[in-house]
Amino acid sequence: MTVLSVEHLSVRYPAQPEDVVRDVSLSVATGEVLGLVGESGSGKSTLLRAWLGLLAPRGGVVRWNGRALGALDSAELRALRRQVQPVFQDPQTALDPRLTVRQALAEPFRIHREPFTDEILGALLGEVQVPSDVLGRLPSALSAGQRQRVALARALALSPAALMLDEPVSALDVSVLAVVGTLATQVAVLFAGRVVEVGPAAAVLKAPRHPYTRQLVTAAIEPTIERPIAPEPGCAFRLRCPHAQASCGQTPALSGAPHASACPVVK
């Protein structure tokens, strides 16, 4: 069963003339873990926020459990939101500094009018390997790792059908790709807002088909160095690609499912 999906999703910020996420279609079924990889600025966090309903898409559809978010009223969205919970990148800002850990963990229960006890909250902390004696502490009294675990415990509070994690591992390099390969069942590779490759994690990481994915896997890209991105139409990676041809001036589509690539040149 498909739990989360986006169809031809495009997102643009008000101050920017171009889309940050371009015509992305992805889905996640029950029991699957989808890993999004790509260098800084590729659109991962923007895609996640649009998928969570925190950013309005310029085009396309976001669905949870088959229901289009844009068609739901506030009561319907509230009822559905408990099924999809986020864990944001920065635990320092994800937790209200004025609330104790107990109050932070109790929020989901209060919002959705569910009963809870300190034993239930302590058990949630146990699931993420944080001692229950932190319940009375403020976030400032916790380490960064503990704050992130508390944010995860809060997301797990109501047993959601899906978790959406923004940058659970940082600094894109080979070690991070190894973590993604271990945790994810599916991998989608983003470059300049487009999915350039998607498929089973083992296939994408061990036998990548797109030149960009191949560079990621071999650590040939240094994200801190600015590299040119080609304007549309056409493959945005073509100015950085050793295999670029005249045909790359046309915007490529993904093909070859279940392991699909947006490069018609490299096989």
Order of alpha helices (4+ residues) and beta strands (2+ residues): beta-beta-beta-alpha-beta-beta-alpha-beta-alpha-alpha-alpha-alpha-beta-alpha-beta-beta-alpha-alpha-beta
